Structures are given as structure tokens and as C-alpha cells.
């Protein structure tokens, strides 16, 4: 896993990206740049560039955040239990740098039945697929 001093992350990221990615924040629904984006490409981690989600797996969940039914590779993301806000959720992190991305829920479409609900601020869209 990539590790950097906190000061490096603060210098690389905008204050909003830092708050979300490094402090486990959440952007308000329907405000992020990718919640209603339908462009093809690969969504990458804004912190380290790791490929996370193919736009072909993105769908409109009606939640106001970019939603995907599977990561680009099974080891692109990691999850861990999140007990904040008085509930249990599964937090999604970049497997390469540990950046907070969002949460995954078991109410998504087929074929996986999963909804990776991801903050736009944690992503960058690479419109030039590898």
C-alpha cells in the first residue's frame, strides 16, 4: 500500500478531496462532478491513480452519488466495517493507497447485486481507457 506523510496529501489534494479521501468525509448528494456523468472511461483514485471502476459498470441509483455494480478488478478496492453515524456500513477504500471512496450496499443491480456508492471527489475520470 502506498503511504505518504499527511502534508503530501494536503499539498496534492484540494481541501474537499482531502476531507473526503483522507478524513472519510462525504460530499452532499447531487453535487459531485460525476453523479450524472455518462462518459465512457475508467474512474481512477484521485489520490494515486489506481484504476477503480469502468464507466460501463456505472448506473443511475437515484442516490445522487456515482454508483457502480462492480470494481474494475476484485483487488482494486478493499472494504472494512464502518460503525459511524450509529449504523454498520461497509466502507470502500482504494486498495493501493487506502483512500476513502464511499460505501458498498447490497441493493444494486444484477449481476452482482452490489451498489458501490462513491464520492465524486475521490475519483478522476480517465476518458482514455488503458
Rosetta constraint file for C-alpha pairs under 8 A:
AtomPair CA 1 CA 95 HARMONIC 7.04 0.50
AtomPair CA 1 CA 96 HARMONIC 4.92 0.50
AtomPair CA 1 CA 97 HARMONIC 5.32 0.50
AtomPair CA 1 CA 98 HARMONIC 7.19 0.50
AtomPair CA 2 CA 96 HARMONIC 5.92 0.50
AtomPair CA 2 CA 97 HARMONIC 4.62 0.50
AtomPair CA 2 CA 98 HARMONIC 7.72 0.50
AtomPair CA 3 CA 97 HARMONIC 6.38 0.50
AtomPair CA 4 CA 8 HARMONIC 6.23 0.50
AtomPair CA 4 CA 9 HARMONIC 6.97 0.50
AtomPair CA 5 CA 9 HARMONIC 6.92 0.50
AtomPair CA 6 CA 10 HARMONIC 6.34 0.50
AtomPair CA 7 CA 11 HARMONIC 6.20 0.50
AtomPair CA 8 CA 12 HARMONIC 6.18 0.50
AtomPair CA 9 CA 13 HARMONIC 5.96 0.50
AtomPair CA 9 CA 18 HARMONIC 7.03 0.50
AtomPair CA 9 CA 22 HARMONIC 7.92 0.50
AtomPair CA 9 CA 47 HARMONIC 7.73 0.50
AtomPair CA 10 CA 14 HARMONIC 7.33 0.50
AtomPair CA 10 CA 15 HARMONIC 7.36 0.50
AtomPair CA 10 CA 18 HARMONIC 6.37 0.50
AtomPair CA 12 CA 47 HARMONIC 7.76 0.50
AtomPair CA 13 CA 17 HARMONIC 5.58 0.50
AtomPair CA 13 CA 18 HARMONIC 5.60 0.50
AtomPair CA 13 CA 47 HARMONIC 7.35 0.50
AtomPair CA 14 CA 18 HARMONIC 6.08 0.50
AtomPair CA 15 CA 19 HARMONIC 6.12 0.50
AtomPair CA 16 CA 20 HARMONIC 6.27 0.50
AtomPair CA 16 CA 121 HARMONIC 7.08 0.50
AtomPair CA 17 CA 21 HARMONIC 5.72 0.50
AtomPair CA 17 CA 22 HARMONIC 7.82 0.50
AtomPair CA 17 CA 121 HARMONIC 5.28 0.50
AtomPair CA 17 CA 122 HARMONIC 6.25 0.50
AtomPair CA 18 CA 22 HARMONIC 5.24 0.50
AtomPair CA 18 CA 23 HARMONIC 6.77 0.50
AtomPair CA 19 CA 23 HARMONIC 4.96 0.50
AtomPair CA 19 CA 24 HARMONIC 6.69 0.50
AtomPair CA 19 CA 25 HARMONIC 5.47 0.50
AtomPair CA 20 CA 24 HARMONIC 4.97 0.50
AtomPair CA 20 CA 25 HARMONIC 3.85 0.50
AtomPair CA 20 CA 26 HARMONIC 5.62 0.50
AtomPair CA 20 CA 27 HARMONIC 7.25 0.50
AtomPair CA 20 CA 100 HARMONIC 6.68 0.50
AtomPair CA 20 CA 101 HARMONIC 7.64 0.50
AtomPair CA 20 CA 119 HARMONIC 7.71 0.50
AtomPair CA 20 CA 121 HARMONIC 7.01 0.50
AtomPair CA 20 CA 122 HARMONIC 6.93 0.50
AtomPair CA 21 CA 25 HARMONIC 6.91 0.50
AtomPair CA 21 CA 47 HARMONIC 7.81 0.50
AtomPair CA 21 CA 99 HARMONIC 4.98 0.50
AtomPair CA 21 CA 100 HARMONIC 4.54 0.50
AtomPair CA 21 CA 101 HARMONIC 6.39 0.50
AtomPair CA 21 CA 121 HARMONIC 7.78 0.50
AtomPair CA 21 CA 122 HARMONIC 5.89 0.50
AtomPair CA 22 CA 99 HARMONIC 6.01 0.50
AtomPair CA 22 CA 100 HARMONIC 6.38 0.50
AtomPair CA 23 CA 100 HARMONIC 7.63 0.50
AtomPair CA 24 CA 100 HARMONIC 5.46 0.50
AtomPair CA 24 CA 101 HARMONIC 7.92 0.50
AtomPair CA 25 CA 100 HARMONIC 7.96 0.50
AtomPair CA 26 CA 102 HARMONIC 7.46 0.50
AtomPair CA 26 CA 119 HARMONIC 6.57 0.50
AtomPair CA 27 CA 31 HARMONIC 7.17 0.50
AtomPair CA 27 CA 32 HARMONIC 6.95 0.50
AtomPair CA 27 CA 119 HARMONIC 6.35 0.50
AtomPair CA 27 CA 120 HARMONIC 7.84 0.50
AtomPair CA 27 CA 121 HARMONIC 7.51 0.50
AtomPair CA 28 CA 32 HARMONIC 7.59 0.50
AtomPair CA 29 CA 63 HARMONIC 6.83 0.50
AtomPair CA 29 CA 64 HARMONIC 4.47 0.50
AtomPair CA 29 CA 65 HARMONIC 5.89 0.50
AtomPair CA 30 CA 35 HARMONIC 6.31 0.50
AtomPair CA 30 CA 63 HARMONIC 7.73 0.50
AtomPair CA 30 CA 64 HARMONIC 4.15 0.50
AtomPair CA 30 CA 65 HARMONIC 6.35 0.50
AtomPair CA 31 CA 35 HARMONIC 7.39 0.50
AtomPair CA 31 CA 64 HARMONIC 7.44 0.50
AtomPair CA 32 CA 65 HARMONIC 7.08 0.50
AtomPair CA 32 CA 119 HARMONIC 7.09 0.50
AtomPair CA 32 CA 120 HARMONIC 4.98 0.50
AtomPair CA 32 CA 121 HARMONIC 6.66 0.50
AtomPair CA 33 CA 37 HARMONIC 7.34 0.50
AtomPair CA 33 CA 120 HARMONIC 5.94 0.50
AtomPair CA 33 CA 121 HARMONIC 7.72 0.50
AtomPair CA 34 CA 65 HARMONIC 7.52 0.50
AtomPair CA 34 CA 66 HARMONIC 6.00 0.50
AtomPair CA 34 CA 120 HARMONIC 5.40 0.50
AtomPair CA 35 CA 64 HARMONIC 5.74 0.50
AtomPair CA 35 CA 65 HARMONIC 4.70 0.50
AtomPair CA 35 CA 66 HARMONIC 4.35 0.50
AtomPair CA 35 CA 67 HARMONIC 7.77 0.50
AtomPair CA 35 CA 120 HARMONIC 6.81 0.50
AtomPair CA 36 CA 60 HARMONIC 7.71 0.50
AtomPair CA 36 CA 64 HARMONIC 7.86 0.50
AtomPair CA 36 CA 66 HARMONIC 7.28 0.50
AtomPair CA 38 CA 55 HARMONIC 7.58 0.50
AtomPair CA 39 CA 55 HARMONIC 7.10 0.50
AtomPair CA 39 CA 127 HARMONIC 7.45 0.50
AtomPair CA 40 CA 54 HARMONIC 7.84 0.50
AtomPair CA 40 CA 55 HARMONIC 5.29 0.50
AtomPair CA 40 CA 56 HARMONIC 6.84 0.50
AtomPair CA 40 CA 127 HARMONIC 6.16 0.50
AtomPair CA 41 CA 54 HARMONIC 6.18 0.50
AtomPair CA 41 CA 55 HARMONIC 5.40 0.50
AtomPair CA 41 CA 56 HARMONIC 7.86 0.50
AtomPair CA 41 CA 125 HARMONIC 6.40 0.50
AtomPair CA 41 CA 126 HARMONIC 5.44 0.50
AtomPair CA 41 CA 127 HARMONIC 4.23 0.50
AtomPair CA 41 CA 128 HARMONIC 6.17 0.50
AtomPair CA 41 CA 129 HARMONIC 5.45 0.50
AtomPair CA 42 CA 51 HARMONIC 6.52 0.50
AtomPair CA 42 CA 52 HARMONIC 7.26 0.50
AtomPair CA 42 CA 53 HARMONIC 5.88 0.50
AtomPair CA 42 CA 54 HARMONIC 4.62 0.50
AtomPair CA 42 CA 55 HARMONIC 5.85 0.50
AtomPair CA 42 CA 125 HARMONIC 5.78 0.50
AtomPair CA 42 CA 126 HARMONIC 5.08 0.50
AtomPair CA 42 CA 127 HARMONIC 6.46 0.50
AtomPair CA 42 CA 128 HARMONIC 7.65 0.50
AtomPair CA 42 CA 129 HARMONIC 6.00 0.50
AtomPair CA 43 CA 51 HARMONIC 6.20 0.50
AtomPair CA 43 CA 52 HARMONIC 5.71 0.50
AtomPair CA 43 CA 53 HARMONIC 5.09 0.50
AtomPair CA 43 CA 54 HARMONIC 6.12 0.50
AtomPair CA 43 CA 55 HARMONIC 6.80 0.50
AtomPair CA 43 CA 123 HARMONIC 6.03 0.50
AtomPair CA 43 CA 124 HARMONIC 5.63 0.50
AtomPair CA 43 CA 125 HARMONIC 4.51 0.50
AtomPair CA 43 CA 126 HARMONIC 6.05 0.50
AtomPair CA 44 CA 48 HARMONIC 8.00 0.50
AtomPair CA 44 CA 49 HARMONIC 5.16 0.50
AtomPair CA 44 CA 50 HARMONIC 5.30 0.50
AtomPair CA 44 CA 51 HARMONIC 4.43 0.50
AtomPair CA 44 CA 52 HARMONIC 5.23 0.50
AtomPair CA 44 CA 53 HARMONIC 7.03 0.50
AtomPair CA 44 CA 123 HARMONIC 5.50 0.50
AtomPair CA 44 CA 124 HARMONIC 5.25 0.50
AtomPair CA 44 CA 125 HARMONIC 6.20 0.50
AtomPair CA 44 CA 126 HARMONIC 6.89 0.50
AtomPair CA 45 CA 49 HARMONIC 4.80 0.50
AtomPair CA 45 CA 50 HARMONIC 5.25 0.50
AtomPair CA 45 CA 51 HARMONIC 6.59 0.50
AtomPair CA 45 CA 52 HARMONIC 6.58 0.50
AtomPair CA 45 CA 94 HARMONIC 6.82 0.50
AtomPair CA 45 CA 99 HARMONIC 7.78 0.50
AtomPair CA 45 CA 122 HARMONIC 6.02 0.50
AtomPair CA 45 CA 123 HARMONIC 4.99 0.50
AtomPair CA 45 CA 124 HARMONIC 6.35 0.50
AtomPair CA 46 CA 121 HARMONIC 7.52 0.50
AtomPair CA 46 CA 122 HARMONIC 5.33 0.50
AtomPair CA 46 CA 123 HARMONIC 4.85 0.50
AtomPair CA 46 CA 124 HARMONIC 5.38 0.50
AtomPair CA 47 CA 97 HARMONIC 7.43 0.50
AtomPair CA 47 CA 99 HARMONIC 7.03 0.50
AtomPair CA 47 CA 122 HARMONIC 7.40 0.50
AtomPair CA 48 CA 96 HARMONIC 7.43 0.50
AtomPair CA 48 CA 97 HARMONIC 6.51 0.50
AtomPair CA 50 CA 76 HARMONIC 7.31 0.50
AtomPair CA 50 CA 94 HARMONIC 7.47 0.50
AtomPair CA 50 CA 96 HARMONIC 6.63 0.50
AtomPair CA 51 CA 72 HARMONIC 6.84 0.50
AtomPair CA 51 CA 76 HARMONIC 6.77 0.50
AtomPair CA 52 CA 71 HARMONIC 5.61 0.50
AtomPair CA 52 CA 72 HARMONIC 5.41 0.50
AtomPair CA 52 CA 73 HARMONIC 7.34 0.50
AtomPair CA 52 CA 76 HARMONIC 5.55 0.50
AtomPair CA 52 CA 77 HARMONIC 6.76 0.50
AtomPair CA 52 CA 94 HARMONIC 7.46 0.50
AtomPair CA 53 CA 57 HARMONIC 7.11 0.50
AtomPair CA 53 CA 58 HARMONIC 7.91 0.50
AtomPair CA 53 CA 68 HARMONIC 7.18 0.50
AtomPair CA 53 CA 70 HARMONIC 7.05 0.50
AtomPair CA 53 CA 71 HARMONIC 4.71 0.50
AtomPair CA 53 CA 72 HARMONIC 4.54 0.50
AtomPair CA 53 CA 73 HARMONIC 7.98 0.50
AtomPair CA 54 CA 58 HARMONIC 7.24 0.50
AtomPair CA 54 CA 71 HARMONIC 7.21 0.50
AtomPair CA 54 CA 72 HARMONIC 5.59 0.50
AtomPair CA 55 CA 68 HARMONIC 7.99 0.50
AtomPair CA 57 CA 68 HARMONIC 5.27 0.50
AtomPair CA 57 CA 69 HARMONIC 5.67 0.50
AtomPair CA 57 CA 70 HARMONIC 6.41 0.50
AtomPair CA 58 CA 66 HARMONIC 7.09 0.50
AtomPair CA 58 CA 67 HARMONIC 5.58 0.50
AtomPair CA 58 CA 68 HARMONIC 4.23 0.50
AtomPair CA 58 CA 69 HARMONIC 6.66 0.50
AtomPair CA 59 CA 66 HARMONIC 7.60 0.50
AtomPair CA 59 CA 67 HARMONIC 5.78 0.50
AtomPair CA 59 CA 68 HARMONIC 5.99 0.50
AtomPair CA 59 CA 69 HARMONIC 7.61 0.50
AtomPair CA 60 CA 66 HARMONIC 7.49 0.50
AtomPair CA 60 CA 67 HARMONIC 6.64 0.50
AtomPair CA 61 CA 65 HARMONIC 7.94 0.50
AtomPair CA 61 CA 66 HARMONIC 7.95 0.50
AtomPair CA 61 CA 67 HARMONIC 6.22 0.50
AtomPair CA 61 CA 108 HARMONIC 7.87 0.50
AtomPair CA 61 CA 115 HARMONIC 7.96 0.50
AtomPair CA 65 CA 117 HARMONIC 6.09 0.50
AtomPair CA 65 CA 118 HARMONIC 6.10 0.50
AtomPair CA 65 CA 119 HARMONIC 6.18 0.50
AtomPair CA 65 CA 120 HARMONIC 7.06 0.50
AtomPair CA 66 CA 117 HARMONIC 6.02 0.50
AtomPair CA 66 CA 118 HARMONIC 5.48 0.50
AtomPair CA 66 CA 119 HARMONIC 6.73 0.50
AtomPair CA 66 CA 120 HARMONIC 6.63 0.50
AtomPair CA 67 CA 115 HARMONIC 5.99 0.50
AtomPair CA 67 CA 116 HARMONIC 5.30 0.50
AtomPair CA 67 CA 117 HARMONIC 4.69 0.50
AtomPair CA 67 CA 118 HARMONIC 6.17 0.50
AtomPair CA 68 CA 114 HARMONIC 7.81 0.50
AtomPair CA 68 CA 115 HARMONIC 5.76 0.50
AtomPair CA 68 CA 116 HARMONIC 5.04 0.50
AtomPair CA 68 CA 117 HARMONIC 6.88 0.50
AtomPair CA 69 CA 108 HARMONIC 6.27 0.50
AtomPair CA 69 CA 109 HARMONIC 6.64 0.50
AtomPair CA 69 CA 110 HARMONIC 7.74 0.50
AtomPair CA 69 CA 111 HARMONIC 7.87 0.50
AtomPair CA 69 CA 112 HARMONIC 6.28 0.50
AtomPair CA 69 CA 113 HARMONIC 6.99 0.50
AtomPair CA 69 CA 114 HARMONIC 5.20 0.50
AtomPair CA 69 CA 115 HARMONIC 5.20 0.50
AtomPair CA 69 CA 116 HARMONIC 6.11 0.50
AtomPair CA 70 CA 112 HARMONIC 7.02 0.50
AtomPair CA 70 CA 114 HARMONIC 7.01 0.50
AtomPair CA 70 CA 115 HARMONIC 7.71 0.50
AtomPair CA 70 CA 116 HARMONIC 7.03 0.50
AtomPair CA 71 CA 76 HARMONIC 6.56 0.50
AtomPair CA 71 CA 77 HARMONIC 6.98 0.50
AtomPair CA 72 CA 76 HARMONIC 6.68 0.50
AtomPair CA 73 CA 77 HARMONIC 7.92 0.50
AtomPair CA 75 CA 95 HARMONIC 6.71 0.50
AtomPair CA 76 CA 94 HARMONIC 6.51 0.50
AtomPair CA 76 CA 95 HARMONIC 5.45 0.50
AtomPair CA 76 CA 96 HARMONIC 7.30 0.50
AtomPair CA 77 CA 92 HARMONIC 6.53 0.50
AtomPair CA 77 CA 93 HARMONIC 5.55 0.50
AtomPair CA 77 CA 94 HARMONIC 4.70 0.50
AtomPair CA 77 CA 95 HARMONIC 4.50 0.50
AtomPair CA 77 CA 96 HARMONIC 7.76 0.50
AtomPair CA 78 CA 92 HARMONIC 5.80 0.50
AtomPair CA 78 CA 93 HARMONIC 5.21 0.50
AtomPair CA 78 CA 94 HARMONIC 6.27 0.50
AtomPair CA 78 CA 95 HARMONIC 5.18 0.50
AtomPair CA 79 CA 90 HARMONIC 6.02 0.50
AtomPair CA 79 CA 91 HARMONIC 5.31 0.50
AtomPair CA 79 CA 92 HARMONIC 4.61 0.50
AtomPair CA 79 CA 93 HARMONIC 6.02 0.50
AtomPair CA 80 CA 90 HARMONIC 5.54 0.50
AtomPair CA 80 CA 91 HARMONIC 5.31 0.50
AtomPair CA 80 CA 92 HARMONIC 6.90 0.50
AtomPair CA 81 CA 88 HARMONIC 6.75 0.50
AtomPair CA 81 CA 89 HARMONIC 5.99 0.50
AtomPair CA 81 CA 90 HARMONIC 4.82 0.50
AtomPair CA 81 CA 91 HARMONIC 6.08 0.50
AtomPair CA 82 CA 87 HARMONIC 7.83 0.50
AtomPair CA 82 CA 88 HARMONIC 5.64 0.50
AtomPair CA 82 CA 89 HARMONIC 5.08 0.50
AtomPair CA 82 CA 90 HARMONIC 5.66 0.50
AtomPair CA 82 CA 91 HARMONIC 5.73 0.50
AtomPair CA 83 CA 87 HARMONIC 5.38 0.50
AtomPair CA 83 CA 88 HARMONIC 4.60 0.50
AtomPair CA 83 CA 89 HARMONIC 6.45 0.50
AtomPair CA 84 CA 88 HARMONIC 7.20 0.50
AtomPair CA 89 CA 103 HARMONIC 6.87 0.50
AtomPair CA 89 CA 104 HARMONIC 7.54 0.50
AtomPair CA 89 CA 105 HARMONIC 7.59 0.50
AtomPair CA 90 CA 103 HARMONIC 5.48 0.50
AtomPair CA 90 CA 104 HARMONIC 5.66 0.50
AtomPair CA 90 CA 105 HARMONIC 7.20 0.50
AtomPair CA 91 CA 100 HARMONIC 7.47 0.50
AtomPair CA 91 CA 101 HARMONIC 7.68 0.50
AtomPair CA 91 CA 102 HARMONIC 5.91 0.50
AtomPair CA 91 CA 103 HARMONIC 4.37 0.50
AtomPair CA 91 CA 104 HARMONIC 6.54 0.50
AtomPair CA 92 CA 100 HARMONIC 6.33 0.50
AtomPair CA 92 CA 101 HARMONIC 5.50 0.50
AtomPair CA 92 CA 102 HARMONIC 5.26 0.50
AtomPair CA 92 CA 103 HARMONIC 4.96 0.50
AtomPair CA 92 CA 104 HARMONIC 6.41 0.50
AtomPair CA 92 CA 116 HARMONIC 7.78 0.50
AtomPair CA 93 CA 98 HARMONIC 5.36 0.50
AtomPair CA 93 CA 99 HARMONIC 5.28 0.50
AtomPair CA 93 CA 100 HARMONIC 4.65 0.50
AtomPair CA 93 CA 101 HARMONIC 5.24 0.50
AtomPair CA 93 CA 102 HARMONIC 7.23 0.50
AtomPair CA 94 CA 98 HARMONIC 4.89 0.50
AtomPair CA 94 CA 99 HARMONIC 5.14 0.50
AtomPair CA 94 CA 100 HARMONIC 6.73 0.50
AtomPair CA 94 CA 101 HARMONIC 6.79 0.50
AtomPair CA 95 CA 99 HARMONIC 7.94 0.50
AtomPair CA 99 CA 122 HARMONIC 7.75 0.50
AtomPair CA 100 CA 122 HARMONIC 7.36 0.50
AtomPair CA 101 CA 118 HARMONIC 5.43 0.50
AtomPair CA 101 CA 119 HARMONIC 5.90 0.50
AtomPair CA 101 CA 122 HARMONIC 5.61 0.50
AtomPair CA 101 CA 123 HARMONIC 7.92 0.50
AtomPair CA 102 CA 116 HARMONIC 7.34 0.50
AtomPair CA 102 CA 117 HARMONIC 5.70 0.50
AtomPair CA 102 CA 118 HARMONIC 4.41 0.50
AtomPair CA 102 CA 119 HARMONIC 5.76 0.50
AtomPair CA 103 CA 116 HARMONIC 5.97 0.50
AtomPair CA 103 CA 117 HARMONIC 5.37 0.50
AtomPair CA 103 CA 118 HARMONIC 6.54 0.50
AtomPair CA 104 CA 114 HARMONIC 6.72 0.50
AtomPair CA 104 CA 115 HARMONIC 5.43 0.50
AtomPair CA 104 CA 116 HARMONIC 4.28 0.50
AtomPair CA 104 CA 117 HARMONIC 5.83 0.50
AtomPair CA 105 CA 114 HARMONIC 5.74 0.50
AtomPair CA 105 CA 115 HARMONIC 5.09 0.50
AtomPair CA 105 CA 116 HARMONIC 6.51 0.50
AtomPair CA 105 CA 117 HARMONIC 7.59 0.50
AtomPair CA 106 CA 113 HARMONIC 5.85 0.50
AtomPair CA 106 CA 114 HARMONIC 4.72 0.50
AtomPair CA 106 CA 115 HARMONIC 6.30 0.50
AtomPair CA 107 CA 113 HARMONIC 5.81 0.50
AtomPair CA 107 CA 114 HARMONIC 5.67 0.50
AtomPair CA 107 CA 115 HARMONIC 6.02 0.50
AtomPair CA 108 CA 112 HARMONIC 7.18 0.50
AtomPair CA 108 CA 113 HARMONIC 4.29 0.50
AtomPair CA 108 CA 114 HARMONIC 4.11 0.50
AtomPair CA 108 CA 115 HARMONIC 4.31 0.50
AtomPair CA 109 CA 113 HARMONIC 4.75 0.50
AtomPair CA 109 CA 114 HARMONIC 6.50 0.50
AtomPair CA 109 CA 115 HARMONIC 7.40 0.50
AtomPair CA 110 CA 114 HARMONIC 7.86 0.50
AtomPair CA 118 CA 122 HARMONIC 7.55 0.50
AtomPair CA 119 CA 123 HARMONIC 7.15 0.50
AtomPair CA 120 CA 124 HARMONIC 7.72 0.50
